Amino acid sequence: MSGHSKWATIKRKKGAMDAKRGQLFTRLTREIVMAAREGGGDPETNFRLRLAVEKARSQNMPKENIERAIKRGTGESKEGNAFEQVFYEGYAPHGVALMIECYTENRNRTVAEIRHLLSRAGGNLGEAGSVSWQFKRMAYFALSASKVDFDRVFEVAVENGAEDVTQDGDTIEVFAPVENFKVLSDAFRNAKMELEEAELRMIPTNEVELGVEETLQVLRTIDTIEELDDVQNVYHTMKISEAALAALENEA
């Protein structure tokens, strides 16, 4: 996973991700709706919902919007269409496998948009199961190395079922089986460790490394897919080299 967190940081600095506030609120709303649907409407007992709400507040999302989204998720409100979580599988240029996570109320629209973008970039949309075997669903946590001690994070993580703890630049990353998500979430909270990210992710089991120009081409393709309203996350099997990160940071 080396380079993934740095890539995300660069995108945030450039404002390339969720540049439009309306698009950002749409994604945050869907995240809250799905979290409330899966774990209930109480942020104190539903850790995923608590994180989604905190993220929304940090982006100055109005309180009434947050409450409305929670009610949609729990079924108290019938406002709007029902979202469903869907994964699409395919390939970016140069054979990089993609798992595309969507929250959508219209599968036909979503799959048509993704197929079009992949085809235009020289990739293709695959059948269900065509690339999922190259990924493993895991619990993922990210903490700032400037706020917590690595050894202490390692201790808490391993004691509560983590499989791997790494530091990539300023970010400490923790990987664990899906079933340990809540246990670890509670453990970090009890240890007064602030989490920058906590979610379930598709982690590649094997990564491929391309040349700098090919890497940038794939990243641009992923960026265009992420700009679609229905797309929540795009996971890929590409290892992002330090040279590619440097080139990305220097782009205008």
For each residue, the residues with C-beta under 8 A, 3 or more apart:
1: 4 5 166 168 173 203 204 207
2: 168 239 240
3: 6 7 168 239 240 241 242 244 245
4: 1 7 8 168 240
5: 1 8 9 142 168 169 171 173
6: 3 9 10 168 169 240 245
7: 3 4 10 11 219 240 245 248
8: 4 5 11 12 17
9: 5 6 12 13 169 171
10: 6 7 13 14 245 248 249
11: 7 8 14 16 17 223
12: 8 9 15 17
13: 9 10
14: 10 11
15: 12 19
16: 11 19 223
17: 8 11 12 226
18: 23 24 27
19: 15 16 23
20: 23 24
21: 24 25 59
22: 25 26
23: 18 19 20 26 27 227 229
24: 18 20 21 27 28 59
25: 21 22 28 29 59 61 65
26: 22 23 29 30 229
27: 18 23 24 30 31 229 232
28: 24 25 31 32 52 55 56 59 61 69
29: 25 26 32 33 56 65 69
30: 26 27 33 34 83 103 232
31: 27 28 34 35 52 55 56 103 232
32: 28 29 35 36 49 52 53 56 66 69 70 73
33: 29 30 36 37 69 70 72 73 83 103
34: 30 31 37 38 73 83 85 103
35: 31 32 38 39 46 48 49 51 52 73
36: 32 33 39 40 41 46 49 69 70 71 72 73 74
37: 33 34 73 74 75
38: 34 35 46 48
39: 35 36 45 46 47 48 49
40: 36 45 46 49 74
41: 36 46 49 70 71 73 74 76
42: 45 46 49
43: 46 49 50 53
44: 50
45: 39 40 42
46: 35 36 38 39 40 41 42 43 49 50
47: 39 50 51 181 182 185 186 189 198
48: 35 38 39 51 52 198 199
49: 32 35 36 39 40 41 42 43 46 52 53 70 73
50: 43 44 46 47 53 54
51: 35 47 48 54 55 195 198 199
52: 28 31 32 35 48 49 55 56
53: 32 43 49 50 56 57 66 70
54: 50 51 57 58
55: 28 31 51 52 58 59
56: 28 29 31 32 52 53 59 61 65 66 69
57: 53 54 60 61 66
58: 54 55
59: 21 24 25 28 55 56
60: 57
61: 25 28 56 57 65 66
62: 65 66
63: 66 67
64: 67 68
65: 25 29 56 61 62 68 69
66: 32 53 56 57 61 62 63 69 70
67: 63 64 70 71
68: 64 65 71 72 77 79
69: 28 29 32 33 36 56 65 66 72 73
70: 32 33 36 41 49 53 66 67 73 74
71: 36 41 67 68 74 76 77 79
72: 33 36 68 69 75 76 77 79 80
73: 32 33 34 35 36 37 41 49 69 70
74: 36 37 40 41 70 71
75: 37 72 78
76: 41 71 72
77: 68 71 72
78: 75
79: 68 71 72
80: 72 105
81: 105 106
82: 105
83: 30 33 34 103 104 105
84: 103 104 105 107
85: 34 101 102 103
86: 101 102 103 104 107 110
87: 99 100 101 102 132
88: 99 100 102 110 111 114 125
89: 97 98 99 100 125 126 127 128 129 130 131 132
90: 97 98 100 114 118 123 124 125 126 130 131
91: 95 96 97 98 118 123 124 126 131
92: 96 97 98 118 121 123 218 221 222 236 238
93: 96 121 122 123 214 217 218 221
94: 210 214 217 218
95: 91 208
96: 91 92 93 123 208 210 218 236 237 238
97: 89 90 91 92 131 134 135 204 236 237
98: 89 90 91 92 118 123 131 222 225 234 235 236
99: 87 88 89 131 132 135 202 234 235 236
100: 87 88 89 90 114 225 231 233 234 235
101: 85 86 87 202 231 232 233 234 235
102: 85 86 87 88 110 114 230 231 232
103: 30 31 33 34 83 84 85 86 230 232
104: 83 84 86 107 109 110 230
105: 80 81 82 83 84
106: 81 109 110 230
107: 84 86 104 110 111
108: 111 112
109: 104 106 112 113 230
110: 86 88 102 104 106 107 113 114 228 230 231
111: 88 107 108 114 115 125
112: 108 109 115 116
113: 109 110 116 117 228 230
114: 88 90 100 102 110 111 117 118 125 225 228 231
115: 111 112 118 119 125
116: 112 113 119 120
117: 113 114 120 121 221 224 225 228
118: 90 91 92 98 114 115 121 123 124 125 221 225
119: 115 116 122 123 124 125
120: 116 117
121: 92 93 117 118 217 220 221 224
122: 93 119
123: 90 91 92 93 96 98 118 119 221
124: 90 91 118 119
125: 88 89 90 111 114 115 118 119
126: 89 90 91 130 131
127: 89 130
128: 89 132
129: 89 132 133
130: 89 90 126 127
131: 89 90 91 97 98 99 126 134 135 237
132: 87 89 99 128 129 135
133: 129
134: 97 131 204 205 206 237
135: 97 99 131 132 202 203 204 205 235 237
136: 202 203 205
137: 178 200 201 202 203
138: 163 175 176 177 178 200 201 203
139: 175 176 177 178 180 181 184 198 199 200 201
140: 173 174 175 197 198 199 200 201 203
141: 157 173 174 176 184 185 188 195 197 198
142: 5 171 172 173 174 195 196 197 198
143: 147 148 153 171 172 174 188 193 194 195 196
144: 147 148 170 171 172 194 196
145: 148 150 167 169 170 171 172
146: 170
147: 143 144 193 194
148: 143 144 145 152 153 172 193 194
149: 152 153
150: 145 153 154 165 167 172
151: 154 155
152: 148 149 155 156 191 193
153: 143 148 149 150 156 157 165 172 174 193
154: 150 151 157 158 165
155: 151 152 158 159
156: 152 153 159 160 187 188 191 193
157: 141 153 154 160 162 165 174 176 184 187
158: 154 155 161 162 165
159: 155 156 187
160: 156 157 176 180 183 184 187
161: 158 176 177 180 183 184
162: 157 158 165 174 175 176 180 184
163: 138 175 176 177
164: 174 175
165: 150 153 154 157 158 162 172 173 174 175
166: 1 172 173 175
167: 145 150 171 172 173
168: 1 2 3 4 5 6 171 173
169: 5 6 9 145
170: 144 145 146
171: 5 9 142 143 144 145 167 168 196
172: 142 143 144 145 148 150 153 165 166 167
173: 1 5 140 141 142 165 166 167 168
174: 140 141 142 143 153 157 162 164 165 184
175: 138 139 140 162 163 164 165 166 203
176: 138 139 141 157 160 161 162 163 180 181 184
177: 138 139 161 163 180
178: 137 138 139 181 200
179:
180: 139 160 161 162 176 177 183 184
181: 47 139 176 178 184 185 198 200
182: 47 185 186
183: 160 161 180 186 187
184: 139 141 157 160 161 162 174 176 180 181 187 188
185: 47 141 181 182 188 189 195 198
186: 47 182 183 189 190
187: 156 157 159 160 183 184 190 191
188: 141 143 156 184 185 191 193 195 198
189: 47 185 186 192 193
190: 186 187
191: 152 156 187 188
192: 189
193: 143 147 148 152 153 156 188 189
194: 143 144 147 148
195: 51 141 142 143 185 188 198
196: 142 143 144 171
197: 140 141 142
198: 47 48 51 139 140 141 142 181 185 188 195
199: 48 51 139 140
200: 137 138 139 140 178 181
201: 137 138 139 140 233 235
202: 99 101 135 136 137 233 235
203: 1 135 136 137 138 140 175 235
204: 1 97 134 135 207 235 236 237
205: 134 135 136
206: 134 237
207: 1 204 237 238 239
208: 95 96 237 238 239
209: 215 238 239 241
210: 94 96 214 215 218 238
211: 214 215
212: 215 216 241 243 244 247
213: 216 217
214: 93 94 210 211 217 218
215: 209 210 211 212 218 219 238 240 241 244
216: 212 213 219 220 244 247 248 251
217: 93 94 121 213 214 220 221
218: 92 93 94 96 210 214 215 221 222 236 238
219: 7 215 216 222 223 240 244 248
220: 121 216 217 223 224
221: 92 93 117 118 121 123 217 218 224 225
222: 92 98 218 219 225 226 234 236
223: 11 16 219 220 226 227
224: 117 121 220 221 227
225: 98 100 114 117 118 221 222 228 231 234
226: 17 222 223 231 233 234
227: 23 223 224 231
228: 110 113 114 117 225 231
229: 23 26 27
230: 102 103 104 106 109 110 113
231: 100 101 102 110 114 225 226 227 228 234
232: 27 30 31 101 102 103
233: 100 101 201 202 226
234: 98 99 100 101 222 225 226 231
235: 98 99 100 101 135 201 202 203 204
236: 92 96 97 98 99 204 218 222
237: 96 97 131 134 135 204 206 207 208
238: 92 96 207 208 209 210 215 218
239: 2 3 207 208 209
240: 2 3 4 6 7 215 219 244 245
241: 3 209 212 215 244 245
242: 3 245 246
243: 212 246 247
244: 3 212 215 216 219 240 241 247 248
245: 3 6 7 10 240 241 242 248 249
246: 242 243 249 250
247: 212 216 243 244 250 251
248: 7 10 216 219 244 245 251
249: 10 245 246
250: 246 247
251: 216 247 248
252:
